[in-house]
């Protein structure tokens, strides 16, 4: 059954809760593995490795780590280039099983197979203002609808790569990719899904898709 956009029912939320507040809530939520997608071709940025593109003096991968780590129990990085450099960040680095940059779903599958938690929180590496309550809101939406998939909605469009999914769905994802399919939304729509409303903070999903000036 396809779920349509559902607002979060958490009630009032601070615009940007502190990491310490998020960590305090860990005892009240399921275990989560975080996956940062940094394995793309970076075509819109001239083919560069987007995770190492700097924004305001810091690489994008560092923003992603700082904002994701407080929300999850472990972090895995999906990357296909500069592997040694990513490994220096202190988290497992997992490359796609297929060659040729097959897309974000391949990154989710490969990293998800190495994850230990029953829920996977997936984010792209190019959102320097990633919400610090992303996990909280997505989990609330998933639990409200008893759905195995939840994605963020910024009030205008779905953010398909800000995605929470149950790890048990990876077998289906494997089969989907084996058939040559690649579209993220088409795979999501194979399952029951819902959305968490972030229309109060659409700027949190502003991504960096062009090289910044030196």
PLY file of the C-alpha trace (Angstrom):
ply
format ascii 1.0
element vertex 214
property float x
property float y
property float z
element edge 213
property int vertex1
property int vertex2
end_header
0.00 0.00 0.00
1.37 3.42 -0.93
1.35 5.91 1.90
0.87 9.58 1.09
2.63 12.48 2.89
1.83 12.43 6.58
2.83 15.20 8.98
4.80 14.21 12.04
2.73 13.91 15.23
5.52 14.69 17.62
4.05 18.05 18.56
6.20 21.16 18.93
9.84 20.69 18.02
12.75 23.05 18.55
14.08 24.24 15.22
17.41 22.56 15.73
17.70 20.39 18.86
21.13 20.01 20.32
23.10 16.77 19.86
23.07 16.20 23.60
19.26 16.34 23.70
19.07 13.85 20.86
21.49 11.49 22.60
19.35 11.63 25.73
16.45 10.15 23.76
18.41 7.10 22.57
16.95 4.86 25.24
13.45 5.48 23.85
14.00 4.47 20.23
15.02 1.40 18.22
18.67 0.86 17.35
19.69 2.75 14.19
22.55 2.41 11.73
23.31 5.59 9.80
24.46 5.46 6.16
26.04 8.48 4.50
25.88 8.30 0.71
29.15 9.64 -0.67
29.68 7.21 -3.53
28.13 9.07 -6.45
29.73 10.19 -9.68
29.25 13.89 -8.85
28.26 14.72 -12.42
26.67 18.08 -11.57
29.87 19.08 -9.81
32.22 18.23 -12.65
32.85 14.67 -11.55
34.48 15.53 -8.22
34.06 13.45 -5.08
31.29 15.48 -3.47
32.07 14.38 0.08
35.35 16.30 -0.05
33.90 19.46 -1.58
34.40 22.24 0.95
31.60 24.45 2.20
32.47 27.34 4.51
35.90 25.85 5.16
34.84 22.29 5.94
34.25 19.25 3.69
30.65 18.17 3.24
31.34 14.73 4.68
32.32 16.35 7.96
28.99 18.19 8.19
27.17 14.95 7.51
29.08 13.11 10.23
28.62 15.85 12.82
24.87 15.98 12.28
24.18 12.26 11.82
26.35 10.75 14.57
24.24 11.98 17.53
21.13 10.40 16.01
22.35 6.83 15.40
24.26 4.00 17.06
26.78 3.53 14.25
27.72 5.28 11.01
28.77 3.69 7.73
30.03 5.64 4.74
29.14 4.56 1.21
32.07 5.63 -1.01
33.69 4.51 -4.26
36.69 6.87 -4.43
39.27 8.22 -1.99
38.62 5.23 0.23
41.70 5.66 2.41
40.76 9.26 3.05
37.24 8.33 4.11
38.59 5.55 6.34
40.58 8.15 8.27
37.27 9.54 9.52
36.97 6.52 11.82
33.89 4.80 10.43
33.44 1.74 8.19
33.66 2.60 4.50
31.73 0.38 2.09
31.95 0.43 -1.71
29.24 -0.61 -4.16
29.16 -4.27 -5.09
28.62 -3.30 -8.74
31.08 -1.28 -10.80
30.38 1.96 -12.65
28.54 4.10 -10.07
25.19 2.26 -10.25
23.37 4.81 -8.09
22.32 5.48 -4.48
20.30 2.30 -4.06
23.47 0.26 -4.67
25.18 2.26 -1.94
22.30 1.63 0.45
22.42 -2.10 -0.29
26.17 -2.51 0.16
26.39 -0.42 3.33
23.15 -1.83 4.71
24.54 -5.36 4.45
27.34 -4.29 6.78
25.03 -2.53 9.25
24.07 -4.10 12.56
20.82 -2.31 13.47
17.28 -3.26 12.38
16.63 0.27 11.08
18.79 2.16 8.57
18.84 5.96 8.43
20.13 7.04 5.01
21.32 10.56 4.19
23.25 12.12 1.29
26.59 13.73 2.00
25.66 17.13 0.53
23.23 18.53 3.13
25.28 20.74 5.48
22.11 21.70 7.42
20.78 18.15 7.85
18.12 18.19 10.62
19.35 16.99 13.97
15.90 15.53 14.64
15.68 13.68 11.33
15.74 10.24 12.97
13.20 11.27 15.60
10.64 12.53 13.10
11.10 9.71 10.61
10.73 7.08 13.33
7.58 8.75 14.63
6.07 8.78 11.13
7.01 5.14 10.51
5.60 4.02 13.85
2.37 5.97 13.37
1.70 4.28 10.04
3.32 0.91 10.91
5.38 1.42 7.75
8.83 -0.06 7.06
9.87 3.03 5.09
9.70 6.74 5.85
11.21 9.69 4.01
11.38 13.40 4.68
9.15 15.91 2.91
10.25 19.57 2.88
6.79 20.96 2.16
7.37 21.06 -1.59
8.90 17.72 -2.53
9.93 14.40 -1.11
13.55 14.01 -0.04
13.96 10.44 -1.23
17.52 10.05 0.05
16.66 11.20 3.57
15.21 7.81 4.17
14.53 5.50 7.09
14.01 1.83 6.27
13.93 -1.52 7.95
17.02 -3.57 7.19
14.87 -6.59 6.26
13.95 -4.79 3.00
17.48 -5.22 1.66
16.69 -8.63 0.14
13.97 -7.03 -1.97
16.33 -4.18 -2.88
18.92 -6.70 -4.00
16.42 -8.32 -6.34
15.27 -4.94 -7.65
18.82 -3.94 -8.57
19.54 -7.37 -10.06
16.73 -6.70 -12.55
18.56 -3.58 -13.74
16.28 -1.13 -11.95
17.76 2.04 -10.43
14.98 4.57 -9.61
14.76 5.26 -5.89
11.09 6.24 -5.78
10.06 3.21 -7.84
11.68 0.92 -5.28
10.14 2.81 -2.35
6.69 2.48 -3.92
7.02 -1.31 -3.94
6.47 -1.13 -0.17
4.26 0.52 2.39
5.76 3.95 3.08
5.08 7.27 4.73
6.60 10.73 5.02
7.59 13.05 7.86
6.73 16.72 7.45
9.68 19.13 7.56
7.87 22.05 5.95
8.79 24.13 9.00
12.46 23.84 7.98
12.78 23.42 4.19
16.22 25.06 4.16
17.59 22.04 6.01
17.45 20.12 2.73
19.31 22.66 0.61
22.05 20.65 -1.02
25.33 21.66 -2.59
25.37 20.70 -6.25
27.88 23.16 -7.64
31.54 23.62 -6.71
32.08 26.48 -4.31
34.58 29.21 -5.22
38.12 28.71 -3.98
0 1
1 2
2 3
3 4
4 5
5 6
6 7
7 8
8 9
9 10
10 11
11 12
12 13
13 14
14 15
15 16
16 17
17 18
18 19
19 20
20 21
21 22
22 23
23 24
24 25
25 26
26 27
27 28
28 29
29 30
30 31
31 32
32 33
33 34
34 35
35 36
36 37
37 38
38 39
39 40
40 41
41 42
42 43
43 44
44 45
45 46
46 47
47 48
48 49
49 50
50 51
51 52
52 53
53 54
54 55
55 56
56 57
57 58
58 59
59 60
60 61
61 62
62 63
63 64
64 65
65 66
66 67
67 68
68 69
69 70
70 71
71 72
72 73
73 74
74 75
75 76
76 77
77 78
78 79
79 80
80 81
81 82
82 83
83 84
84 85
85 86
86 87
87 88
88 89
89 90
90 91
91 92
92 93
93 94
94 95
95 96
96 97
97 98
98 99
99 100
100 101
101 102
102 103
103 104
104 105
105 106
106 107
107 108
108 109
109 110
110 111
111 112
112 113
113 114
114 115
115 116
116 117
117 118
118 119
119 120
120 121
121 122
122 123
123 124
124 125
125 126
126 127
127 128
128 129
129 130
130 131
131 132
132 133
133 134
134 135
135 136
136 137
137 138
138 139
139 140
140 141
141 142
142 143
143 144
144 145
145 146
146 147
147 148
148 149
149 150
150 151
151 152
152 153
153 154
154 155
155 156
156 157
157 158
158 159
159 160
160 161
161 162
162 163
163 164
164 165
165 166
166 167
167 168
168 169
169 170
170 171
171 172
172 173
173 174
174 175
175 176
176 177
177 178
178 179
179 180
180 181
181 182
182 183
183 184
184 185
185 186
186 187
187 188
188 189
189 190
190 191
191 192
192 193
193 194
194 195
195 196
196 197
197 198
198 199
199 200
200 201
201 202
202 203
203 204
204 205
205 206
206 207
207 208
208 209
209 210
210 211
211 212
212 213
